[in-house]
């Protein structure tokens, strides 16, 4: 995992500011969409649990939650790189 993060950090150093800004915007948009979808899944899971009891769909939102966490971490990484570039200028 750490090796992957080092590779990602190194590749961010070589992309342009415009590409970095686009990647940040894309990551932010996808993370927000994923969060909304997981929230909707959570609401339906609660409603289904109330009606039918515990079933496999009850735990489905928990399976997709790490994707949101990964998106937030990726956004932080992009933001940190943008901040580093702004401090150098």
C-alpha positions in Angstrom: 0.0 0.0 0.0 2.7 2.5 0.9 4.5 1.7 -2.3 1.4 2.5 -4.2 1.1 5.9 -2.4 4.7 6.7 -3.2 4.1 5.9 -6.9 0.9 8.1 -6.9 2.8 11.0 -5.2 5.6 10.8 -7.7 3.2 10.8 -10.7 1.4 13.8 -9.3 4.6 15.8 -9.3 4.9 15.4 -13.0 1.4 16.3 -14.2 0.5 19.9 -15.0 -1.5 22.2 -12.8 -4.5 22.0 -15.1 -4.5 18.2 -15.1 -4.1 18.2 -11.3 -7.1 20.6 -10.9 -9.2 18.4 -13.3 -8.2 15.3 -11.3 -9.2 16.9 -8.0 -12.5 18.1 -9.5 -13.2 14.6 -10.9 -12.4 12.9 -7.6 -14.5 15.4 -5.6 -17.5 14.9 -8.0 -17.2 11.1 -7.9 -16.9 11.0 -4.1 -20.0 13.2 -3.6 -22.0 11.0 -6.0 -20.8 7.8 -4.2 -21.7 9.3 -0.8 -25.2 10.2 -2.0 -25.7 6.7 -3.5 -24.4 5.0 -0.3 -26.8 7.2 1.7 -29.7 6.1 -0.5 -28.6 2.5 -0.1 -28.5 3.0 3.7 -32.0 4.4 3.8 -33.3 1.5 1.7 -31.3 -1.0 3.9 -32.9 0.4 7.1 -36.4 0.3 5.5 -35.9 -3.2 4.3 -34.6 -4.3 7.7 -37.7 -2.8 9.4 -40.0 -4.6 7.0 -38.2 -7.9 6.4 -35.6 -8.2 9.2 -31.9 -8.6 8.7 -30.9 -9.7 5.2 -27.7 -9.4 3.0 -28.8 -6.0 1.7 -28.7 -4.6 5.3 -24.9 -4.7 5.1 -24.5 -3.6 1.5 -23.8 0.1 2.4 -21.0 -1.0 4.7 -19.3 -2.7 1.8 -19.2 0.5 -0.3 -18.2 2.8 2.5 -14.4 2.2 2.0 -14.8 3.6 -1.5 -15.9 6.9 -0.1 -13.0 6.9 2.4 -10.6 6.2 -0.5 -12.1 9.1 -2.5 -11.7 11.5 0.4 -8.1 10.4 0.9 -7.4 10.9 -2.8 -8.9 14.4 -2.6 -6.6 15.2 0.3 -3.6 14.0 -1.6 -4.6 16.2 -4.6 -5.2 19.2 -2.4 -1.9 18.7 -0.6 -0.1 18.7 -4.0 -1.9 21.8 -5.1 -1.0 23.6 -1.9 2.7 22.5 -2.2 2.8 23.9 -5.8 1.2 27.2 -4.6 3.8 27.6 -1.9 6.6 27.1 -4.4 5.4 29.9 -6.6 
